[in-house]
Amino acid sequence: TTEHEIRSQPEVWARAIGAAADGASVLGRPGEQVVVLGCGTSAFVAESLAVLRERAGHGRTDAAYASEWTPGRPYDRVVAISRSGTTSEVLEALSSVPEGTVKAAVVGVAGTPVAEAADETLVLDFADEESVVQTRFPTSVLALARAGLGEDLTSVLEQAAGVLDAPLPVDPSRFDHFVFLGRAWSYGLAQEAALKIREAAQAWSESYPALDYRHGPVAVARETSLVTLFGAADPVLAADIGATGATVHHQDLDPLVQLVQAQRLAVELAVARELDPDAPRHLTRSVVL
Ligand code: F1P
């Protein structure tokens, strides 16, 4: 299931991009001050989305874990992301949005409590998933957002189709420690990649803003560490990490396509460890309290 959902991404992203013309305004109209909320995977999507929107000049955009957000700073719009549309902390956050602020939601399933609690809802039912572990829903939200911000994603779709037809460039079973580093909007993707490794393969994984990795966390890097750089490669950083004996991995691909590679890595690692990536330990499809 997870593997099928990973493979379907170029096709599903194309639909998401097609939905941007009508749907992207739910994520914020130009000039609005916005905060984006979510839990787990959806919190990382919120982080990436906030950087993309602010950098595109569409207005101040913050991101927060739904469980930690309380109304304080004024916003024009609160955008909640939830594939299931049932996550308790997301519902709780929406219920505390002050009068006069637009409540918006991006969900995988129409008619769910999160969808119903919002004034404006974007339903990406074609990107919804059977798997517990999220793969194509979060990437589709980001593809839609980027298209809505005016990006042409034609080459991103081509890259994604290309990598899915090729074997992974690294054998994950050689490693027992996985680090993902990102910058700007790709930091959210790095966090999501590390979460995939934990969820699907129960392996030790970490994520940091790329240049912060040298400020402490690199102390545990060793020969069995695989450190993947998202976004543009930094040769000095790569050399510093390589000096620890760790393997540094970077592919010259769009960061969203690099996330697809990390999703595949998580599934391959799970299989190598004799785990079923479709049945992650201790997890349910959504957390309802
Ligand atoms: C959020 C989430 C998932 C996670 C797990 C529990 O769900 O934290 O990211 O993988 O399945 O739920 P949602 O609010 O996006 O449905």
py3Dmol code that shows the C-alpha trace and the ligand (Angstrom):
import py3Dmol

protein = """\
ATOM      1  CA  THR A   1       0.000   0.000   0.000  1.00  0.00           C
ATOM      2  CA  THR A   2       2.634   2.520   1.073  1.00  0.00           C
ATOM      3  CA  GLU A   3       4.794   1.551  -1.880  1.00  0.00           C
ATOM      4  CA  HIS A   4       1.884   1.998  -4.301  1.00  0.00           C
ATOM      5  CA  GLU A   5       1.071   5.402  -2.777  1.00  0.00           C
ATOM      6  CA  ILE A   6       4.707   6.493  -3.118  1.00  0.00           C
ATOM      7  CA  ARG A   7       4.780   5.425  -6.776  1.00  0.00           C
ATOM      8  CA  SER A   8       1.550   7.248  -7.588  1.00  0.00           C
ATOM      9  CA  GLN A   9       3.002  10.645  -6.677  1.00  0.00           C
ATOM     10  CA  PRO A  10       3.801  12.099 -10.137  1.00  0.00           C
ATOM     11  CA  GLU A  11       0.226  11.354 -11.244  1.00  0.00           C
ATOM     12  CA  VAL A  12      -1.370  12.607  -8.042  1.00  0.00           C
ATOM     13  CA  TRP A  13       0.795  15.754  -8.000  1.00  0.00           C
ATOM     14  CA  ALA A  14      -0.373  16.523 -11.546  1.00  0.00           C
ATOM     15  CA  ARG A  15      -3.964  16.485 -10.239  1.00  0.00           C
ATOM     16  CA  ALA A  16      -2.973  18.649  -7.277  1.00  0.00           C
ATOM     17  CA  ILE A  17      -1.329  21.171  -9.613  1.00  0.00           C
ATOM     18  CA  GLY A  18      -4.504  21.178 -11.701  1.00  0.00           C
ATOM     19  CA  ALA A  19      -6.532  21.948  -8.568  1.00  0.00           C
ATOM     20  CA  ALA A  20      -4.353  24.952  -7.655  1.00  0.00           C
ATOM     21  CA  ALA A  21      -6.188  27.508  -9.793  1.00  0.00           C
ATOM     22  CA  ASP A  22      -9.418  27.002  -7.828  1.00  0.00           C
ATOM     23  CA  GLY A  23      -8.029  25.728  -4.528  1.00  0.00           C
ATOM     24  CA  ALA A  24      -4.849  27.597  -3.641  1.00  0.00           C
ATOM     25  CA  SER A  25      -6.701  30.628  -2.233  1.00  0.00           C
ATOM     26  CA  VAL A  26      -7.740  28.464   0.752  1.00  0.00           C
ATOM     27  CA  LEU A  27      -4.049  28.537   1.762  1.00  0.00           C
ATOM     28  CA  GLY A  28      -4.155  32.341   1.859  1.00  0.00           C
ATOM     29  CA  ARG A  29      -4.914  35.239  -0.433  1.00  0.00           C
ATOM     30  CA  PRO A  30      -2.003  37.533  -1.355  1.00  0.00           C
ATOM     31  CA  GLY A  31      -1.372  40.053   1.416  1.00  0.00           C
ATOM     32  CA  GLU A  32      -3.052  38.067   4.193  1.00  0.00           C
ATOM     33  CA  GLN A  33      -1.200  37.254   7.392  1.00  0.00           C
ATOM     34  CA  VAL A  34      -1.492  33.534   7.876  1.00  0.00           C
ATOM     35  CA  VAL A  35      -0.615  30.814  10.379  1.00  0.00           C
ATOM     36  CA  VAL A  36      -0.524  27.178   9.230  1.00  0.00           C
ATOM     37  CA  LEU A  37      -1.167  24.382  11.759  1.00  0.00           C
ATOM     38  CA  GLY A  38      -0.920  20.595  11.825  1.00  0.00           C
ATOM     39  CA  CYS A  39       0.282  17.552  13.774  1.00  0.00           C
ATOM     40  CA  GLY A  40       3.044  15.112  12.818  1.00  0.00           C
ATOM     41  CA  THR A  41       3.555  15.033   9.062  1.00  0.00           C
ATOM     42  CA  SER A  42       1.045  17.852   8.643  1.00  0.00           C
ATOM     43  CA  ALA A  43       3.060  20.068  11.036  1.00  0.00           C
ATOM     44  CA  PHE A  44       6.118  19.630   8.800  1.00  0.00           C
ATOM     45  CA  VAL A  45       4.047  20.471   5.720  1.00  0.00           C
ATOM     46  CA  ALA A  46       2.894  23.588   7.577  1.00  0.00           C
ATOM     47  CA  GLU A  47       6.521  24.611   8.172  1.00  0.00           C
ATOM     48  CA  SER A  48       7.519  24.189   4.542  1.00  0.00           C
ATOM     49  CA  LEU A  49       4.388  25.927   3.322  1.00  0.00           C
ATOM     50  CA  ALA A  50       4.991  28.922   5.572  1.00  0.00           C
ATOM     51  CA  VAL A  51       8.505  29.456   4.182  1.00  0.00           C
ATOM     52  CA  LEU A  52       7.342  29.023   0.575  1.00  0.00           C
ATOM     53  CA  ARG A  53       4.467  31.487   0.950  1.00  0.00           C
ATOM     54  CA  GLU A  54       6.426  34.144   2.775  1.00  0.00           C
ATOM     55  CA  ARG A  55       9.344  33.894   0.336  1.00  0.00           C
ATOM     56  CA  ALA A  56       6.957  34.246  -2.607  1.00  0.00           C
ATOM     57  CA  GLY A  57       5.933  37.597  -1.135  1.00  0.00           C
ATOM     58  CA  HIS A  58       2.341  36.601  -0.359  1.00  0.00           C
ATOM     59  CA  GLY A  59       2.456  37.847   3.224  1.00  0.00           C
ATOM     60  CA  ARG A  60       3.754  37.014   6.674  1.00  0.00           C
ATOM     61  CA  THR A  61       3.247  33.307   7.268  1.00  0.00           C
ATOM     62  CA  ASP A  62       3.922  31.434  10.474  1.00  0.00           C
ATOM     63  CA  ALA A  63       3.681  27.711  11.187  1.00  0.00           C
ATOM     64  CA  ALA A  64       2.990  25.936  14.460  1.00  0.00           C
ATOM     65  CA  TYR A  65       2.234  22.533  15.901  1.00  0.00           C
ATOM     66  CA  ALA A  66      -1.546  22.520  16.354  1.00  0.00           C
ATOM     67  CA  SER A  67      -1.029  21.154  19.868  1.00  0.00           C
ATOM     68  CA  GLU A  68       1.106  24.147  20.864  1.00  0.00           C
ATOM     69  CA  TRP A  69      -0.782  26.967  19.159  1.00  0.00           C
ATOM     70  CA  THR A  70      -2.843  29.437  21.116  1.00  0.00           C
ATOM     71  CA  PRO A  71      -4.393  32.608  19.737  1.00  0.00           C
ATOM     72  CA  GLY A  72      -2.108  35.551  20.399  1.00  0.00           C
ATOM     73  CA  ARG A  73      -0.691  37.396  17.431  1.00  0.00           C
ATOM     74  CA  PRO A  74      -3.396  38.581  15.035  1.00  0.00           C
ATOM     75  CA  TYR A  75      -3.857  36.698  11.757  1.00  0.00           C
ATOM     76  CA  ASP A  76      -6.222  37.124   8.836  1.00  0.00           C
ATOM     77  CA  ARG A  77      -6.397  33.358   8.357  1.00  0.00           C
ATOM     78  CA  VAL A  78      -5.633  30.135  10.219  1.00  0.00           C
ATOM     79  CA  VAL A  79      -4.981  27.196   7.874  1.00  0.00           C
ATOM     80  CA  ALA A  80      -5.298  23.705   9.391  1.00  0.00           C
ATOM     81  CA  ILE A  81      -3.795  20.735   7.551  1.00  0.00           C
ATOM     82  CA  SER A  82      -5.049  17.238   8.352  1.00  0.00           C
ATOM     83  CA  ARG A  83      -5.175  14.276   5.995  1.00  0.00           C
ATOM     84  CA  SER A  84      -7.710  12.402   8.138  1.00  0.00           C
ATOM     85  CA  GLY A  85      -9.689  15.502   9.120  1.00  0.00           C
ATOM     86  CA  THR A  86     -10.149  13.956  12.557  1.00  0.00           C
ATOM     87  CA  THR A  87      -7.018  14.882  14.544  1.00  0.00           C
ATOM     88  CA  SER A  88      -8.058  16.162  17.983  1.00  0.00           C
ATOM     89  CA  GLU A  89      -5.404  18.826  18.459  1.00  0.00           C
ATOM     90  CA  VAL A  90      -6.247  20.343  15.066  1.00  0.00           C
ATOM     91  CA  LEU A  91      -9.944  20.522  15.943  1.00  0.00           C
ATOM     92  CA  GLU A  92      -9.112  22.033  19.312  1.00  0.00           C
ATOM     93  CA  ALA A  93      -6.948  24.714  17.668  1.00  0.00           C
ATOM     94  CA  LEU A  94      -9.676  25.595  15.141  1.00  0.00           C
ATOM     95  CA  SER A  95     -12.210  25.942  17.931  1.00  0.00           C
ATOM     96  CA  SER A  96     -10.049  28.599  19.579  1.00  0.00           C
ATOM     97  CA  VAL A  97      -9.640  30.815  16.474  1.00  0.00           C
ATOM     98  CA  PRO A  98     -10.903  34.316  17.307  1.00  0.00           C
ATOM     99  CA  GLU A  99     -14.008  35.768  15.663  1.00  0.00           C
ATOM    100  CA  GLY A 100     -13.167  37.636  12.436  1.00  0.00           C
ATOM    101  CA  THR A 101     -10.255  35.355  11.480  1.00  0.00           C
ATOM    102  CA  VAL A 102     -10.880  33.038   8.504  1.00  0.00           C
ATOM    103  CA  LYS A 103     -10.719  29.353   9.443  1.00  0.00           C
ATOM    104  CA  ALA A 104      -9.401  27.293   6.523  1.00  0.00           C
ATOM    105  CA  ALA A 105      -8.697  23.562   6.237  1.00  0.00           C
ATOM    106  CA  VAL A 106      -6.860  21.262   3.839  1.00  0.00           C
ATOM    107  CA  VAL A 107      -8.051  17.675   4.285  1.00  0.00           C
ATOM    108  CA  GLY A 108      -8.066  14.335   2.484  1.00  0.00           C
ATOM    109  CA  VAL A 109     -11.673  13.515   3.343  1.00  0.00           C
ATOM    110  CA  ALA A 110     -14.750  15.733   2.875  1.00  0.00           C
ATOM    111  CA  GLY A 111     -17.330  15.925   5.616  1.00  0.00           C
ATOM    112  CA  THR A 112     -14.846  15.205   8.407  1.00  0.00           C
ATOM    113  CA  PRO A 113     -14.865  17.243  11.649  1.00  0.00           C
ATOM    114  CA  VAL A 114     -11.907  19.439  10.574  1.00  0.00           C
ATOM    115  CA  ALA A 115     -13.544  20.095   7.176  1.00  0.00           C
ATOM    116  CA  GLU A 116     -16.832  20.993   8.883  1.00  0.00           C
ATOM    117  CA  ALA A 117     -15.177  23.277  11.441  1.00  0.00           C
ATOM    118  CA  ALA A 118     -13.640  25.491   8.742  1.00  0.00           C
ATOM    119  CA  ASP A 119     -15.150  28.400   6.795  1.00  0.00           C
ATOM    120  CA  GLU A 120     -13.185  27.397   3.671  1.00  0.00           C
ATOM    121  CA  THR A 121     -12.103  23.818   2.936  1.00  0.00           C
ATOM    122  CA  LEU A 122      -9.836  22.343   0.291  1.00  0.00           C
ATOM    123  CA  VAL A 123     -10.438  18.599  -0.142  1.00  0.00           C
ATOM    124  CA  LEU A 124      -7.669  16.587  -1.805  1.00  0.00           C
ATOM    125  CA  ASP A 125      -9.572  13.296  -1.860  1.00  0.00           C
ATOM    126  CA  PHE A 126      -7.558  12.066  -4.867  1.00  0.00           C
ATOM    127  CA  ALA A 127      -4.409  12.271  -2.683  1.00  0.00           C
ATOM    128  CA  ASP A 128      -5.926  10.517   0.350  1.00  0.00           C
ATOM    129  CA  GLU A 129      -4.186   7.325   1.465  1.00  0.00           C
ATOM    130  CA  GLU A 130      -4.932   3.971   3.007  1.00  0.00           C
ATOM    131  CA  SER A 131      -1.562   3.839   4.753  1.00  0.00           C
ATOM    132  CA  VAL A 132      -0.920   4.989   8.287  1.00  0.00           C
ATOM    133  CA  VAL A 133       2.379   6.469   7.115  1.00  0.00           C
ATOM    134  CA  GLN A 134       1.686   9.584   5.053  1.00  0.00           C
ATOM    135  CA  THR A 135       3.467   9.948   1.719  1.00  0.00           C
ATOM    136  CA  ARG A 136       1.451  11.342  -1.210  1.00  0.00           C
ATOM    137  CA  PHE A 137      -0.964  13.554   0.755  1.00  0.00           C
ATOM    138  CA  PRO A 138       1.699  15.878   2.228  1.00  0.00           C
ATOM    139  CA  THR A 139       3.666  16.108  -1.019  1.00  0.00           C
ATOM    140  CA  SER A 140       0.478  16.870  -2.966  1.00  0.00           C
ATOM    141  CA  VAL A 141      -0.409  19.724  -0.602  1.00  0.00           C
ATOM    142  CA  LEU A 142       3.050  21.186  -1.247  1.00  0.00           C
ATOM    143  CA  ALA A 143       2.813  20.665  -5.023  1.00  0.00           C
ATOM    144  CA  LEU A 144      -0.545  22.479  -5.033  1.00  0.00           C
ATOM    145  CA  ALA A 145       0.840  25.291  -2.889  1.00  0.00           C
ATOM    146  CA  ARG A 146       3.875  25.783  -5.128  1.00  0.00           C
ATOM    147  CA  ALA A 147       1.728  25.840  -8.265  1.00  0.00           C
ATOM    148  CA  GLY A 148      -0.565  28.349  -6.538  1.00  0.00           C
ATOM    149  CA  LEU A 149       2.450  30.547  -5.785  1.00  0.00           C
ATOM    150  CA  GLY A 150       3.245  30.634  -9.497  1.00  0.00           C
ATOM    151  CA  GLU A 151       5.876  27.900  -9.841  1.00  0.00           C
ATOM    152  CA  ASP A 152       6.029  25.759 -12.981  1.00  0.00           C
ATOM    153  CA  LEU A 153       6.432  22.179 -11.739  1.00  0.00           C
ATOM    154  CA  THR A 154       6.768  20.428 -15.112  1.00  0.00           C
ATOM    155  CA  SER A 155      10.404  19.464 -14.510  1.00  0.00           C
ATOM    156  CA  VAL A 156       9.606  18.373 -10.931  1.00  0.00           C
ATOM    157  CA  LEU A 157       7.031  15.886 -12.274  1.00  0.00           C
ATOM    158  CA  GLU A 158       9.577  14.599 -14.798  1.00  0.00           C
ATOM    159  CA  GLN A 159      12.251  14.207 -12.120  1.00  0.00           C
ATOM    160  CA  ALA A 160       9.851  12.309  -9.840  1.00  0.00           C
ATOM    161  CA  ALA A 161       8.835   9.914 -12.616  1.00  0.00           C
ATOM    162  CA  GLY A 162      12.526   9.433 -13.477  1.00  0.00           C
ATOM    163  CA  VAL A 163      13.706   8.497  -9.978  1.00  0.00           C
ATOM    164  CA  LEU A 164      10.774   6.148  -9.398  1.00  0.00           C
ATOM    165  CA  ASP A 165      11.872   4.114 -12.419  1.00  0.00           C
ATOM    166  CA  ALA A 166      15.452   3.749 -11.124  1.00  0.00           C
ATOM    167  CA  PRO A 167      16.813   1.776  -8.165  1.00  0.00           C
ATOM    168  CA  LEU A 168      17.754   3.772  -5.048  1.00  0.00           C
ATOM    169  CA  PRO A 169      21.328   5.090  -5.267  1.00  0.00           C
ATOM    170  CA  VAL A 170      22.155   3.906  -1.718  1.00  0.00           C
ATOM    171  CA  ASP A 171      21.619   0.620   0.086  1.00  0.00           C
ATOM    172  CA  PRO A 172      19.952   1.615   3.388  1.00  0.00           C
ATOM    173  CA  SER A 173      20.762  -1.700   5.093  1.00  0.00           C
ATOM    174  CA  ARG A 174      24.437  -0.601   5.374  1.00  0.00           C
ATOM    175  CA  PHE A 175      23.416   2.075   7.914  1.00  0.00           C
ATOM    176  CA  ASP A 176      21.844   2.224  11.376  1.00  0.00           C
ATOM    177  CA  HIS A 177      21.583   6.013  11.758  1.00  0.00           C
ATOM    178  CA  PHE A 178      19.887   8.392   9.312  1.00  0.00           C
ATOM    179  CA  VAL A 179      20.204  12.180   9.315  1.00  0.00           C
ATOM    180  CA  PHE A 180      18.372  14.592   7.018  1.00  0.00           C
ATOM    181  CA  LEU A 181      19.484  18.210   6.696  1.00  0.00           C
ATOM    182  CA  GLY A 182      17.549  20.965   4.963  1.00  0.00           C
ATOM    183  CA  ARG A 183      17.414  24.708   4.581  1.00  0.00           C
ATOM    184  CA  ALA A 184      14.507  27.152   4.201  1.00  0.00           C
ATOM    185  CA  TRP A 185      11.444  25.225   2.969  1.00  0.00           C
ATOM    186  CA  SER A 186      13.409  21.972   2.631  1.00  0.00           C
ATOM    187  CA  TYR A 187      13.968  21.856   6.420  1.00  0.00           C
ATOM    188  CA  GLY A 188      10.305  20.822   6.845  1.00  0.00           C
ATOM    189  CA  LEU A 189      10.933  18.112   4.234  1.00  0.00           C
ATOM    190  CA  ALA A 190      14.032  16.914   6.107  1.00  0.00           C
ATOM    191  CA  GLN A 191      11.942  16.562   9.277  1.00  0.00           C
ATOM    192  CA  GLU A 192       9.311  14.629   7.340  1.00  0.00           C
ATOM    193  CA  ALA A 193      11.977  12.338   5.831  1.00  0.00           C
ATOM    194  CA  ALA A 194      13.340  11.538   9.300  1.00  0.00           C
ATOM    195  CA  LEU A 195       9.799  10.806  10.528  1.00  0.00           C
ATOM    196  CA  LYS A 196       9.294   8.319   7.644  1.00  0.00           C
ATOM    197  CA  ILE A 197      12.405   6.392   8.755  1.00  0.00           C
ATOM    198  CA  ARG A 198      11.129   6.212  12.344  1.00  0.00           C
ATOM    199  CA  GLU A 199       7.527   5.342  11.415  1.00  0.00           C
ATOM    200  CA  ALA A 200       8.107   2.788   8.660  1.00  0.00           C
ATOM    201  CA  ALA A 201      11.485   1.279   9.628  1.00  0.00           C
ATOM    202  CA  GLN A 202      11.735   1.936  13.393  1.00  0.00           C
ATOM    203  CA  ALA A 203      15.251   3.242  12.874  1.00  0.00           C
ATOM    204  CA  TRP A 204      17.198   6.041  14.550  1.00  0.00           C
ATOM    205  CA  SER A 205      16.799   9.221  12.540  1.00  0.00           C
ATOM    206  CA  GLU A 206      17.336  12.922  13.098  1.00  0.00           C
ATOM    207  CA  SER A 207      16.826  16.177  11.196  1.00  0.00           C
ATOM    208  CA  TYR A 208      18.308  19.656  11.525  1.00  0.00           C
ATOM    209  CA  PRO A 209      18.643  22.919   9.661  1.00  0.00           C
ATOM    210  CA  ALA A 210      21.724  22.086   7.548  1.00  0.00           C
ATOM    211  CA  LEU A 211      24.263  24.479   9.015  1.00  0.00           C
ATOM    212  CA  ASP A 212      23.157  23.822  12.586  1.00  0.00           C
ATOM    213  CA  TYR A 213      24.216  20.188  12.286  1.00  0.00           C
ATOM    214  CA  ARG A 214      27.811  21.192  12.985  1.00  0.00           C
ATOM    215  CA  HIS A 215      26.730  22.875  16.235  1.00  0.00           C
ATOM    216  CA  GLY A 216      26.550  19.699  18.321  1.00  0.00           C
ATOM    217  CA  PRO A 217      24.550  16.911  16.637  1.00  0.00           C
ATOM    218  CA  VAL A 218      27.480  15.924  14.382  1.00  0.00           C
ATOM    219  CA  ALA A 219      29.124  14.537  17.540  1.00  0.00           C
ATOM    220  CA  VAL A 220      27.259  11.230  17.090  1.00  0.00           C
ATOM    221  CA  ALA A 221      28.009  10.837  13.346  1.00  0.00           C
ATOM    222  CA  ARG A 222      30.033   7.708  12.548  1.00  0.00           C
ATOM    223  CA  GLU A 223      30.749   5.129   9.811  1.00  0.00           C
ATOM    224  CA  THR A 224      27.228   3.701   9.953  1.00  0.00           C
ATOM    225  CA  SER A 225      25.527   7.113   9.601  1.00  0.00           C
ATOM    226  CA  LEU A 226      23.898   8.214   6.345  1.00  0.00           C
ATOM    227  CA  VAL A 227      23.576  12.006   6.180  1.00  0.00           C
ATOM    228  CA  THR A 228      21.321  13.254   3.384  1.00  0.00           C
ATOM    229  CA  LEU A 229      21.429  16.903   2.309  1.00  0.00           C
ATOM    230  CA  PHE A 230      18.143  18.343   1.015  1.00  0.00           C
ATOM    231  CA  GLY A 231      18.171  21.388  -1.221  1.00  0.00           C
ATOM    232  CA  ALA A 232      21.388  22.856  -2.616  1.00  0.00           C
ATOM    233  CA  ALA A 233      24.589  20.972  -1.730  1.00  0.00           C
ATOM    234  CA  ASP A 234      27.110  22.767   0.482  1.00  0.00           C
ATOM    235  CA  PRO A 235      30.570  21.322  -0.321  1.00  0.00           C
ATOM    236  CA  VAL A 236      32.205  22.644   2.887  1.00  0.00           C
ATOM    237  CA  LEU A 237      29.477  21.170   5.077  1.00  0.00           C
ATOM    238  CA  ALA A 238      29.617  17.895   3.130  1.00  0.00           C
ATOM    239  CA  ALA A 239      33.392  17.703   3.658  1.00  0.00           C
ATOM    240  CA  ASP A 240      33.056  18.398   7.409  1.00  0.00           C
ATOM    241  CA  ILE A 241      30.474  15.629   7.766  1.00  0.00           C
ATOM    242  CA  GLY A 242      32.474  13.245   5.566  1.00  0.00           C
ATOM    243  CA  ALA A 243      35.465  13.689   7.893  1.00  0.00           C
ATOM    244  CA  THR A 244      33.484  11.906  10.661  1.00  0.00           C
ATOM    245  CA  GLY A 245      33.363   8.723   8.595  1.00  0.00           C
ATOM    246  CA  ALA A 246      29.651   9.174   7.845  1.00  0.00           C
ATOM    247  CA  THR A 247      28.381   8.780   4.286  1.00  0.00           C
ATOM    248  CA  VAL A 248      27.121  12.065   2.858  1.00  0.00           C
ATOM    249  CA  HIS A 249      24.373  11.722   0.282  1.00  0.00           C
ATOM    250  CA  HIS A 250      23.065  14.426  -2.020  1.00  0.00           C
ATOM    251  CA  GLN A 251      21.156  14.139  -5.267  1.00  0.00           C
ATOM    252  CA  ASP A 252      20.770  17.114  -7.535  1.00  0.00           C
ATOM    253  CA  LEU A 253      16.994  16.936  -7.505  1.00  0.00           C
ATOM    254  CA  ASP A 254      14.115  19.170  -6.492  1.00  0.00           C
ATOM    255  CA  PRO A 255      13.681  18.845  -2.674  1.00  0.00           C
ATOM    256  CA  LEU A 256      10.177  17.368  -3.098  1.00  0.00           C
ATOM    257  CA  VAL A 257      11.686  14.612  -5.259  1.00  0.00           C
ATOM    258  CA  GLN A 258      14.412  14.102  -2.656  1.00  0.00           C
ATOM    259  CA  LEU A 259      11.598  13.474  -0.155  1.00  0.00           C
ATOM    260  CA  VAL A 260      10.194  10.805  -2.486  1.00  0.00           C
ATOM    261  CA  GLN A 261      13.624   9.142  -2.416  1.00  0.00           C
ATOM    262  CA  ALA A 262      13.605   9.255   1.403  1.00  0.00           C
ATOM    263  CA  GLN A 263      10.131   7.673   1.475  1.00  0.00           C
ATOM    264  CA  ARG A 264      11.453   4.844  -0.715  1.00  0.00           C
ATOM    265  CA  LEU A 265      14.510   4.510   1.503  1.00  0.00           C
ATOM    266  CA  ALA A 266      12.240   4.119   4.551  1.00  0.00           C
ATOM    267  CA  VAL A 267      10.236   1.351   2.849  1.00  0.00           C
ATOM    268  CA  GLU A 268      13.370  -0.485   1.642  1.00  0.00           C
ATOM    269  CA  LEU A 269      14.908  -0.234   5.086  1.00  0.00           C
ATOM    270  CA  ALA A 270      11.732  -1.587   6.690  1.00  0.00           C
ATOM    271  CA  VAL A 271      11.757  -4.578   4.349  1.00  0.00           C
ATOM    272  CA  ALA A 272      15.496  -5.169   5.002  1.00  0.00           C
ATOM    273  CA  ARG A 273      14.696  -5.143   8.726  1.00  0.00           C
ATOM    274  CA  GLU A 274      11.828  -7.609   8.178  1.00  0.00           C
ATOM    275  CA  LEU A 275       9.222  -5.028   9.162  1.00  0.00           C
ATOM    276  CA  ASP A 276       5.964  -4.332   7.382  1.00  0.00           C
ATOM    277  CA  PRO A 277       5.968  -0.640   6.384  1.00  0.00           C
ATOM    278  CA  ASP A 278       2.167  -0.814   6.074  1.00  0.00           C
ATOM    279  CA  ALA A 279       1.784  -1.750   9.744  1.00  0.00           C
ATOM    280  CA  PRO A 280       3.951   0.597  11.827  1.00  0.00           C
ATOM    281  CA  ARG A 281       4.280  -0.154  15.496  1.00  0.00           C
ATOM    282  CA  HIS A 282       2.286   1.975  17.990  1.00  0.00           C
ATOM    283  CA  LEU A 283       0.711   4.122  15.254  1.00  0.00           C
ATOM    284  CA  THR A 284      -2.809   4.737  14.082  1.00  0.00           C
ATOM    285  CA  ARG A 285      -3.971   6.625  11.003  1.00  0.00           C
ATOM    286  CA  SER A 286      -4.919   9.616  13.091  1.00  0.00           C
ATOM    287  CA  VAL A 287      -4.791  10.507  16.752  1.00  0.00           C
ATOM    288  CA  VAL A 288      -8.248  11.085  18.217  1.00  0.00           C
ATOM    289  CA  LEU A 289      -8.311  11.778  21.930  1.00  0.00           C
TER     290      LEU A 289
END
"""
ligand_1 = """\
16
F1P
C -1.390 13.533 11.539
C -0.597 12.342 12.084
C 0.231 11.660 11.031
C 0.985 10.470 11.568
C 0.125 9.485 12.335
C -0.793 10.213 13.261
O -2.532 13.149 10.879
O 0.247 12.832 13.098
O 1.119 12.592 10.496
O 1.612 9.808 10.513
O -0.584 8.668 11.458
O -1.431 11.357 12.642
P -3.516 14.115 10.107
O -4.029 15.167 11.061
O -2.763 14.750 8.978
O -4.597 13.192 9.635
"""
view = py3Dmol.view(width=600, height=400)
view.addModel(protein, "pdb")
view.setStyle({"model": 0}, {"cartoon": {"style": "trace"}})
view.addModel(ligand_1, "xyz")
view.setStyle({"model": 1}, {"stick": {}})
view.zoomTo()
view.show()
